[in-house]
Amino acid sequence: MWAEYFHNAEVSGIDIYERNITHPRITCYTGDATKLRLRDWFDVAIDDGSHEWADQIAAYELYKDHCGIFVMEDLHTSFIAHFAKGPISPFEHLLQDCQRRGAKMRLFRKSKDVWHDSVTAIVVNRTPLS
């Protein structure tokens, strides 16, 4: 899907489960994306991993200084009591960090039904490819 959306991109994916994807522009790694040591710069980083608050916050903290745009899918868990495990939700964490750093954040969702609709946050740190 991402290779089709980003026509000219080199796509790297990380998943806790082994993925057997053969595509000339896609590289898949097996592991925990929240425990990496990043050295590379990504124009766009997309978190579509665990719905757990701690994992979403850890992914944001790991990638925010290594990408131009950070996308967090499934942020709707910040608004559902069942997922409330921690002193602060991922939504509140992103909002406070963006305010502190002067980054811009936008939220997208299709309906008002948080149980059946994903909320996606897009944080723009700096212009990609700059």
Rosetta blueprint (number, residue, H / E / L):
1 M L
2 W H
3 A H
4 E H
5 Y H
6 F L
7 H L
8 N L
9 A L
10 E L
11 V E
12 S E
13 G E
14 I E
15 D E
16 I L
17 Y L
18 E L
19 R L
20 N L
21 I L
22 T L
23 H E
24 P L
25 R L
26 I E
27 T E
28 C E
29 Y E
30 T E
31 G L
32 D L
33 A H
34 T H
35 K H
36 L L
37 R L
38 L L
39 R L
40 D L
41 W L
42 F E
43 D E
44 V E
45 A E
46 I E
47 D E
48 D L
49 G L
50 S L
51 H L
52 E L
53 W H
54 A H
55 D H
56 Q H
57 I H
58 A H
59 A H
60 Y H
61 E H
62 L H
63 Y H
64 K L
65 D L
66 H L
67 C E
68 G E
69 I E
70 F E
71 V E
72 M E
73 E L
74 D L
75 L H
76 H H
77 T H
78 S H
79 F H
80 I L
81 A H
82 H H
83 F H
84 A L
85 K L
86 G L
87 P L
88 I L
89 S L
90 P H
91 F H
92 E H
93 H H
94 L H
95 L H
96 Q H
97 D H
98 C H
99 Q H
100 R H
101 R H
102 G L
103 A L
104 K E
105 M E
106 R E
107 L E
108 F E
109 R L
110 K L
111 S L
112 K L
113 D L
114 V L
115 W L
116 H L
117 D L
118 S L
119 V L
120 T E
121 A E
122 I E
123 V E
124 V E
125 N L
126 R L
127 T L
128 P L
129 L L
130 S L
